[in-house]
Amino acid sequence: METVVDLSRLRSNIRRIRAVTRNKFCAVVKANAYGHGIAVAPYIENIVDCFFVADYDEAQAVRHMGVRRPVLVLGGDIKPFLASNDVYIIPTVSSAAELKALLNSGKKNFSVAVNTGMNRFGADERELKRISSLCRAADVLPNSVYSHLYDGVRSACVQCEKFERMTNDAVLAGNRHLYASSALDTNGELYDMTRCGIAMYGYHDGLESCMSVRAKIVAMRRVSVGEHVGYGEYTAEHDMTVAVVKCGYADGFRRCDKQTYMRVRGQRCDVVGVPCMDVTMIDVTYTPCRIGEYAYIICQKSDAQYLAECYNTIVYEVLTGFNGRAKRIYI
């Protein structure tokens, strides 16, 4: 299976988003860039201000590609950062104790997470005061101060009010960011920077999806009405031509109780039976094709959105699910 990432679309999306937000841009490349591969980072470095990842290992992966923009890391275990000498990797603290540990190890570059209601990471108001006092005592300022909306624009009003109140301090007000891709859906205060993930990859109105997912047809079968196809009880309802596609649930194409499909030569071809671990069978009776050509699991944005509906989940989970044996191709 292959994921094909169109870098020109990715760069175009970033430029379009920046034209709307008109502030600094933090490119979210955690979780292997939402399934697009963290190797996209060097290709967009010159049009973003910094990157955002989930942990120290992801930050190292970005830096090993030669990226010299700051790499901000989501809150969590700060131990890996205490022995690091990489000034471009910026950890997040949620408490004065974490900040003190960083400062004692000689680190002065850090972000501060603020808990405005999501209760994932972040300092409450009392802890923020301790962090602010420690910054003043050590004569340091955070690289950035941020929080995260737990329900997009629906929770923005309440959380913005809380974020504004909690960061109303000269130490904390230097480089604030609150909005992610939801920044495109509001006319409110966007602060100093926007962290952008899913919209950057094209999943927002007016933007183009950057990744297609495809796998080769490796066998063809003529199946007579009443014959079984794959595991389980499925039997052919008519004489059909079945294509065997080298992609299964171990590759991220999941089993579900809804009718899924792949596209061959632009035509929708229904999955027959259930996806196996390594292959999936599709009905190509009315779609001429041959062994060696591609069937597309995701060809356009609507395909990923449809899969999310079938799986009763969100597009994020669909995109990040193709991370196992998939080969990435950048064009």
C-alpha positions as CSV (number, residue, x, y, z in Angstrom):
1,M,0.0,0.0,0.0
2,E,1.1,3.5,-0.7
3,T,0.2,7.0,0.6
4,V,0.9,9.7,-1.9
5,V,1.3,13.2,-0.5
6,D,1.0,16.2,-2.8
7,L,3.5,18.8,-1.3
8,S,2.4,21.6,-3.6
9,R,-1.2,21.3,-2.2
10,L,0.2,21.3,1.4
11,R,2.2,24.4,0.8
12,S,-0.8,26.1,-0.9
13,N,-3.1,25.2,2.0
14,I,-0.6,26.8,4.5
15,R,-0.4,30.0,2.4
16,R,-4.2,30.2,2.2
17,I,-4.6,29.7,5.9
18,R,-2.0,32.4,6.7
19,A,-3.8,34.8,4.4
20,V,-6.8,34.4,6.7
21,T,-5.3,34.3,10.1
22,R,-2.6,36.9,9.5
23,N,-0.4,35.8,12.5
24,K,2.4,33.3,13.1
25,F,1.9,29.8,11.9
26,C,2.7,26.6,13.9
27,A,2.6,23.5,11.7
28,V,1.3,20.5,13.6
29,V,3.2,17.4,12.5
30,K,2.5,15.1,15.4
31,A,1.3,11.5,14.8
32,N,3.4,11.3,11.7
33,A,1.9,14.5,10.3
34,Y,-1.6,13.1,10.6
35,G,-0.6,10.1,8.6
36,H,1.1,12.2,5.9
37,G,4.6,11.4,7.2
38,I,6.7,13.6,9.4
39,A,9.1,14.0,6.4
40,V,6.9,16.8,5.2
41,A,8.5,19.1,7.7
42,P,11.6,20.2,5.6
43,Y,9.4,20.9,2.6
44,I,7.3,23.4,4.5
45,E,9.9,24.9,6.9
46,N,10.4,28.1,4.9
47,I,6.7,29.0,5.1
48,V,6.0,28.3,8.8
49,D,7.3,29.8,12.0
50,C,7.6,26.6,14.1
51,F,6.4,23.0,14.4
52,F,4.3,21.2,17.0
53,V,4.8,17.5,18.0
54,A,3.5,15.2,20.6
55,D,6.7,14.0,22.3
56,Y,10.5,14.2,22.4
57,D,11.0,11.4,20.0
58,E,8.9,13.1,17.3
59,A,10.8,16.4,18.0
60,Q,14.1,14.5,17.4
61,A,12.8,13.0,14.2
62,V,12.0,16.5,12.9
63,R,15.4,17.9,13.9
64,H,17.3,14.9,12.4
65,M,15.8,16.0,9.0
66,G,17.8,19.2,9.3
67,V,14.9,21.5,10.4
68,R,16.1,24.6,12.2
69,R,12.7,26.1,13.1
70,P,11.7,25.7,16.7
71,V,9.9,22.4,17.5
72,L,7.3,22.8,20.3
73,V,6.4,19.7,22.2
74,L,3.0,18.9,23.8
75,G,3.0,18.6,27.6
76,G,3.9,15.3,29.4
77,D,7.0,13.7,30.7
78,I,9.8,16.3,30.8
79,K,12.6,13.9,31.7
80,P,13.8,13.4,28.2
81,F,14.4,17.1,27.9
82,L,16.6,17.5,31.0
83,A,19.6,15.9,29.3
84,S,19.0,17.4,25.9
85,N,21.3,20.1,24.5
86,D,19.1,20.9,21.5
87,V,17.9,24.5,21.9
88,Y,15.5,24.1,19.0
89,I,13.4,21.5,20.9
90,I,11.0,23.4,23.2
91,P,9.2,21.4,26.0
92,T,6.0,22.3,27.6
93,V,5.5,22.8,31.4
94,S,2.3,22.6,33.3
95,S,3.7,23.2,36.8
96,A,6.3,25.2,38.6
97,A,8.0,21.9,39.6
98,E,8.5,21.0,36.0
99,L,9.8,24.4,35.2
100,K,12.2,24.3,38.1
101,A,13.5,21.0,36.9
102,L,14.2,22.4,33.5
103,L,15.9,25.5,34.9
104,N,18.0,23.5,37.2
105,S,19.2,21.5,34.2
106,G,20.2,24.7,32.5
107,K,17.2,24.9,30.1
108,K,15.7,28.3,29.5
109,N,13.6,27.6,26.4
110,F,10.1,26.3,27.2
111,S,6.4,26.8,26.7
112,V,3.6,27.0,29.3
113,A,0.3,25.1,28.9
114,V,-2.8,26.6,30.4
115,N,-5.8,24.5,31.5
116,T,-8.9,26.4,30.2
117,G,-11.2,23.5,30.5
118,M,-10.0,20.5,28.5
119,N,-8.2,19.0,31.6
120,R,-5.6,17.2,29.6
121,F,-2.4,19.2,30.2
122,G,-1.9,22.7,31.6
123,A,-1.6,24.8,34.7
124,D,-4.5,26.1,36.7
125,E,-4.6,29.7,37.9
126,R,-2.8,29.0,41.2
127,E,0.0,27.0,39.4
128,L,0.3,29.8,36.8
129,K,1.1,32.3,39.5
130,R,3.9,30.0,40.8
131,I,5.2,29.6,37.2
132,S,5.1,33.4,36.7
133,S,7.0,34.0,40.0
134,L,9.6,31.5,39.1
135,C,10.1,33.1,35.7
136,R,10.7,36.5,37.3
137,A,13.1,35.1,39.8
138,A,15.1,33.3,37.1
139,D,14.8,36.2,34.7
140,V,13.3,34.0,31.9
141,L,10.3,34.3,29.6
142,P,8.3,31.4,28.0
143,N,8.8,30.8,24.3
144,S,5.0,30.6,24.2
145,V,1.9,30.2,26.3
146,Y,-1.0,28.2,25.0
147,S,-4.2,26.3,25.6
148,H,-6.5,24.2,23.4
149,L,-10.2,24.4,22.6
150,Y,-12.1,21.3,23.5
151,D,-15.1,21.9,21.3
152,G,-13.8,24.2,18.5
153,V,-15.7,27.5,18.1
154,R,-18.5,26.3,20.3
155,S,-16.4,26.5,23.4
156,A,-14.2,29.3,22.2
157,C,-16.0,32.2,23.9
158,V,-15.8,30.6,27.4
159,Q,-12.3,29.4,26.9
160,C,-11.0,32.6,25.4
161,E,-12.4,34.6,28.4
162,K,-10.6,32.2,30.8
163,F,-7.4,32.2,28.8
164,E,-7.3,36.0,28.7
165,R,-7.8,36.2,32.4
166,M,-5.3,33.6,33.3
167,T,-2.6,35.0,31.0
168,N,-3.1,38.6,32.0
169,D,0.5,38.8,33.2
170,A,3.5,40.4,31.5
171,V,5.5,37.2,31.8
172,L,2.8,35.1,30.1
173,A,1.5,37.5,27.4
174,G,4.4,37.4,25.0
175,N,3.5,34.8,22.5
176,R,0.1,33.3,23.0
177,H,-1.7,30.7,21.0
178,L,-5.1,29.1,21.6
179,Y,-6.7,28.3,18.2
180,A,-6.0,25.3,16.0
181,S,-7.7,24.7,12.7
182,S,-10.9,26.1,14.2
183,A,-9.2,29.5,13.7
184,L,-10.7,29.5,10.2
185,D,-14.2,29.3,11.6
186,T,-14.1,32.4,13.8
187,N,-13.7,36.1,13.6
188,G,-12.5,36.4,17.2
189,E,-9.1,37.1,18.7
190,L,-6.5,34.7,17.2
191,Y,-3.7,35.9,19.5
192,D,-0.1,35.7,18.3
193,M,0.0,32.4,16.6
194,T,-2.3,29.7,15.1
195,R,-1.5,26.0,15.5
196,C,-2.8,24.3,12.5
197,G,-3.2,20.6,11.9
198,I,-6.2,19.0,10.0
199,A,-6.9,22.1,7.9
200,M,-3.3,22.3,6.8
201,Y,-3.8,18.8,5.3
202,G,-6.8,20.0,3.4
203,Y,-9.8,19.0,5.6
204,H,-11.5,22.4,5.7
205,D,-13.8,24.2,3.2
206,G,-11.8,25.8,0.4
207,L,-8.6,23.7,0.9
208,E,-7.4,20.7,-1.0
209,S,-6.7,17.3,0.6
210,C,-3.0,16.4,0.3
211,M,-2.9,12.7,0.6
212,S,-4.3,9.8,-1.5
213,V,-4.1,6.2,-0.4
214,R,-3.8,3.4,-2.9
215,A,-2.9,-0.3,-3.2
216,K,-2.2,-2.6,-6.1
217,I,-4.6,-5.1,-7.5
218,V,-2.7,-8.4,-7.2
219,A,-5.3,-10.9,-8.4
220,M,-8.5,-11.2,-10.4
221,R,-11.3,-13.8,-9.9
222,R,-14.5,-14.7,-11.7
223,V,-17.1,-15.6,-9.1
224,S,-20.4,-17.2,-9.8
225,V,-23.6,-16.3,-8.1
226,G,-23.9,-18.0,-4.7
227,E,-20.1,-18.5,-4.2
228,H,-18.4,-17.3,-1.1
229,V,-15.9,-14.4,-1.2
230,G,-13.5,-14.0,1.7
231,Y,-14.2,-14.8,5.4
232,G,-17.6,-15.1,6.8
233,E,-21.0,-15.7,5.2
234,Y,-20.9,-13.4,2.2
235,T,-22.0,-14.9,-1.1
236,A,-22.1,-13.3,-4.5
237,E,-25.5,-12.0,-5.4
238,H,-24.7,-12.2,-9.1
239,D,-21.9,-13.4,-11.4
240,M,-19.1,-11.0,-10.8
241,T,-15.4,-10.1,-11.4
242,V,-13.6,-9.7,-8.1
243,A,-10.3,-7.8,-7.8
244,V,-8.0,-8.7,-4.9
245,V,-6.3,-5.5,-3.5
246,K,-3.1,-5.6,-1.5
247,C,-4.5,-3.7,1.5
248,G,-6.3,-5.0,4.6
249,Y,-7.1,-4.1,8.2
250,A,-3.4,-4.5,9.1
251,D,-2.8,-1.6,6.8
252,G,-5.5,0.6,8.2
253,F,-8.5,-0.4,6.0
254,R,-10.7,-1.5,8.7
255,R,-13.6,-4.0,8.9
256,C,-17.0,-2.5,9.6
257,D,-20.7,-3.2,9.1
258,K,-21.2,-0.5,6.5
259,Q,-20.7,-0.7,2.7
260,T,-17.2,0.6,1.9
261,Y,-15.6,1.0,-1.5
262,M,-12.4,1.7,-3.4
263,R,-12.0,3.7,-6.6
264,V,-10.6,2.0,-9.7
265,R,-10.1,4.3,-12.8
266,G,-12.3,6.8,-11.0
267,Q,-15.2,4.5,-10.5
268,R,-16.5,3.4,-7.1
269,C,-16.1,-0.4,-6.6
270,D,-17.8,-1.9,-3.6
271,V,-15.9,-4.0,-1.1
272,V,-17.3,-7.6,-1.1
273,G,-17.1,-9.7,2.0
274,V,-14.9,-8.2,4.7
275,P,-11.4,-6.9,4.6
276,C,-8.8,-9.6,5.4
277,M,-5.6,-8.8,7.3
278,D,-3.5,-8.3,4.2
279,V,-6.0,-8.0,1.2
280,T,-9.5,-6.8,0.4
281,M,-11.8,-7.9,-2.4
282,I,-13.8,-5.5,-4.5
283,D,-16.4,-5.9,-7.2
284,V,-15.0,-4.7,-10.5
285,T,-17.6,-6.4,-12.7
286,Y,-18.4,-3.1,-14.5
287,T,-15.0,-1.5,-14.2
288,P,-12.4,-2.9,-16.6
289,C,-9.1,-3.2,-14.9
290,R,-6.1,-5.5,-14.7
291,I,-3.5,-6.9,-12.2
292,G,-0.9,-4.3,-11.3
293,E,-3.0,-1.2,-11.4
294,Y,-4.1,0.8,-8.4
295,A,-7.3,0.8,-6.4
296,Y,-7.7,4.0,-4.4
297,I,-8.9,3.8,-0.8
298,I,-8.7,7.6,-0.6
299,C,-8.7,9.5,-3.9
300,Q,-10.4,12.7,-2.8
301,K,-11.5,14.3,0.5
302,S,-15.0,12.8,0.4
303,D,-13.5,9.3,0.4
304,A,-11.8,9.9,3.8
305,Q,-14.9,11.6,5.1
306,Y,-17.1,8.6,4.0
307,L,-14.7,6.1,5.7
308,A,-15.0,8.2,8.9
309,E,-18.8,7.9,8.8
310,C,-18.6,4.1,8.2
311,Y,-16.2,3.7,11.1
312,N,-18.2,6.0,13.3
313,T,-15.2,8.1,14.0
314,I,-13.4,11.3,12.7
315,V,-11.2,11.9,9.7
316,Y,-8.2,12.3,12.0
317,E,-8.4,8.6,13.0
318,V,-8.8,7.5,9.4
319,L,-5.8,9.4,8.2
320,T,-3.5,8.4,11.0
321,G,-4.6,4.8,10.6
322,F,-2.5,4.2,7.4
323,N,0.8,4.2,9.2
324,G,1.7,0.5,9.3
325,R,3.2,-1.0,6.2
326,A,2.3,1.9,3.9
327,K,5.1,3.3,1.7
328,R,5.0,7.1,1.4
329,I,5.6,8.9,-1.8
330,Y,6.0,12.7,-2.0
331,I,5.3,14.5,-5.2
